Amino acid sequence: MQEILIPVITLGGLGLFFGTLLAVSSKIFHVERDERIDEIVSCLPGANCGGCGYAGCSNLAAEIVAGNAPVSACPVGGKDSAEKIAAIMGTESGEVIRLVAHVNCRGGEQAKRKYNYEGIHDCLAASKVAGGPLECAYGCLGLGTCERACKYDAMHVENGVAVVHADNCVACRQCVEACPRHLISVVSEKQDVFVSCSSHSRGAELRRICNIGCIGCTLCTKACPTGAITVNDNLASIDYDNCINCGKCADVCPRKLIVNASESRFAVAE
């Protein structure tokens, strides 16, 4: 009997000792958690998408409380979340600019193909097969990887190319992360003019492989009154800080790859 009791008592004593040690340690090393963090988390949509640049809503809330992130940092929550968080932080939300995704390619059916891809319906998988089925190494593969990544029904493949439906987009950046060719960017919804191409191929080569890509002709740069559009490495790009959405670059583009979204909206309104 004694041979059984001694191990039992020993184990019980060890358990009591370590339990007491853990309890004391938890008191000594306890870190106070700011109550505002939980309050801010309750104001966030809980998407945990990383669109704010932080690893989840709890991390963002902690950074806001620490003063390392603005109250308007959540692109999914938008203005409503920003105003609620500002009230918790005792500050003003300021102007909250809504962001939307944009696909920097319009190739689709206009882009020539090297072969017919019949593998896994995924852009990354297709890009691994001889560099992808398109002649253009920069173009949208149109297999819907971004579409499947979007939780908000904002991304669809139409005529062989991904298209953003801005009304549904919350700028969560899941499509940005999913695109293996890095064709998707996030911009202010106030931006109307876009260069819908990502190719750096020379003009002659680009004409051969795509009927709509940028050929680096620089007509857009000459038409821009603010110097907001430049051509570098055979591709036009817009400095959105200087762009005034005048649309003159879109008017002179011989390839019609510079898009003026305001014209599309007016057309729908009419």
N, C-alpha and C positions, 0 to 999 in steps of 0.2 A: 504493500500500500504506500509506504514511504517513497518507494522508487517512482511512483506515479505522481505523488503530491509535489515533490521537489521541482520537477520540470514545469508543472502547471503553475506553481507559485512564482517560479522564475520568469516564465513567459508573461504572467499577469503583471508582475512588477515592472518588466521591461515595457510592456504596453502602457502602463500608467505613467512611467517615466517619460517615454517619448511623446505621449499624448499631452502631458503637462508642458514638455518642451515646445511642442508645436503651438500650444495655446499662448504661452508666454511670448514666443517669437512673433506670432501674428499681431500681438499687441504692440511689441517693440517696433516692428518694421511696418506697421500699418500706414498706408498712404491715403490721406484724405482725398476723396473724389469730389470734385466740384459738382454740386447739384445741377448746375446749368448745363452740364454735358448731356445728362439724361433728358433734360427739358428740350434741348436743341435736337437731340436724336428723334424725339417724338414729333418734331416739326418737319423732319426730312422724310422723303418718300419711301425710304427703306430699300431702294433699288440695289444698293451696294455695287454700283456699276463701275466705279472708279473714274467717272467722267469729271469729277472735281480735281483729280490728280492725287487723291489719297485712297488708302486701302479700306474703303467702306465708310458707311455713314458715321460710325462711332469715332473713327479716326478723324474724320472731318470735324465733327463736333468738338473734339478735344483741341484741335488746331485753332478753331474759331475762338474758343474760350481762352486759349493761350495767346491769342492775338496774331497768329501766324497765317490766318486765312480770313478773307472777308466774309461778311454775313451772307453775301450773294454768291458764294462759291459753288453752290449746288445747281448745275444746269437743268436737272430734272425737275426740282422743286420750283425753280423760277422765282417770279416776283412774290408769290404768296408765301413761300418758305422764307424768303429773304426778309420780308416784313415781320413775320412772326419771330424769327431769330433776332432781328434788330431790337424788337421789343424786350426780349430776354436779356440782351446784352446792354440795353439802355443806350442805344445809338440809333442813327438813321440808316435805312437800307440804301439810300441813294438811288441813282438810276440803275435799273437792272436791264441790261441789254440781252434779249433772247438770242440764243445761238442755234444754228442749224447746220447740218452736215451738207457737204457738196461733193459730188463726184467729178473729179478733174479729168473726165474723158467722155467723149460722145461718139466714139468709134462704132461699137456695136456691129451692125450689119454693113457699115461702111468700111470696116477693117478687113483686109484680106487674110485668108487662112492658109497655114502650111499644110494642115491635115484635118480630118474630122476626128475630134476627140470622142471616144466612147467609153472612157473609164469612169471612175468615181465622180459623182456630180459635186465637185468641190474645186474651188479655184486654186488652192494650194496644191492639191493632188495633180491638177492639170498642168500647173506651172513646172512640175517636176519632170514631165514627159517632154524631152527635147525643148525645154524652155517655154512650153505652152503651145497651143494650137494656132495662135495669132502670129502673123509676120512681125507685127509691132511688139517689141519687148516691153513696152510701157502700157499697153492698152488694157482695158477692162475685159476680163475673161468671160464675164456674164454667166457664171454658173451659180450665182446666188448665195455664196458664202456669207456675204454681208447681210443679205436679206434674212437668212436664218438666224444671224446673230442679233438682229434688231427685235426687241421685245414690244415695240410700239407700232408695228405695221407702217413704218415710215420709209422703208426701203424695198423697192421692187425692181426686178429685171424686166426691162421693156425693150423690145427690138434688139436684144443681145447685149444690152448695157445697163448697169445699175443706175437707178434714178431715185432721188430723194423726194418724198412727199412732205414738204416743209411743214404743213399744218400738223402732222403727227410727230414730227421730229422733236426730241427733247435734248439733243446734243449729249447723249450718254457716252458717245465715242466707242460703242461696242463694234460698230461697223468699221471704224477707223482701225481698230486693233485687228479685226478679222481679215482685212484686205491684204493679201500677200504682196501686192504691187504698190501699196501705200498711195492709192489714188484718191483717198477720201480725206477731206479736211473739214474743220469746223470753223464757221465764220458768223459774223453778226447777221441777223435776219434783215438788217437795214441795207446790207450789201446787195446791189442789184446786178453788178457786172462781174462776170467770171471768165477766166480762160479755161475752157473745158478741154484741156489736153495736157498730157504729162510727158510727151515724147521729146527726147533730145536728139533725135535723128536729124541729119542734114536734110535740107529741103528736097533735093532730088530723090533721095531714098524714101523720104516720108511720102512723097507723091505716089511712089510705086506701091506702098503697102497700106495706105489709108487715104480715103477720099475727103477727109475732113480735118486732119491733123495740122498743127502749127508748122509752117515752113520757115519761120524766122524772117519774114519779109520786112519787118520794122515799120510797116505802114501805121500800125496802131500807136507806136511810140511817137511818131510824127504828128498824129492827130490829137494826142492827149494834151490838154491845156495845162495840166498840173505836173507833168512828168511822173505820173503815178505808175505808168506801165513801161517796162523795159524788156529787152530781149537779151537773155543770157544763155549761152550754150544751146542755141537754136530754139529756145522756147520763151514765149512771152509770159511775163508774170506781173501781177498787180500788187502794188504797195497800198493796202487798204487804208492805211492812215492818211494817205494823200488823195485817194480816189474820191471824186465827188459824184460818182454815178451818172455822169453826163451821157455815157453811152456812145461817145464819138469813136472810140476804138472798135466797138461792135459794128458800127456803121461802115467802117472802111475795111474790115477784115475780109479778104477775098475768099477765105475758107469757111466763113460763118461759124467758126468755132468759139468766138467770143460771144457769150450769151448775155443779153440784157433782159433780166427777169421782169423788169417793170413793163416791158412791151408785152410779155406773155400775160401779165395780170390785166393790162388794159384790154387785150384781145378777148379775155374771158369775160370781162365786165361788159364789153360791147355785145 
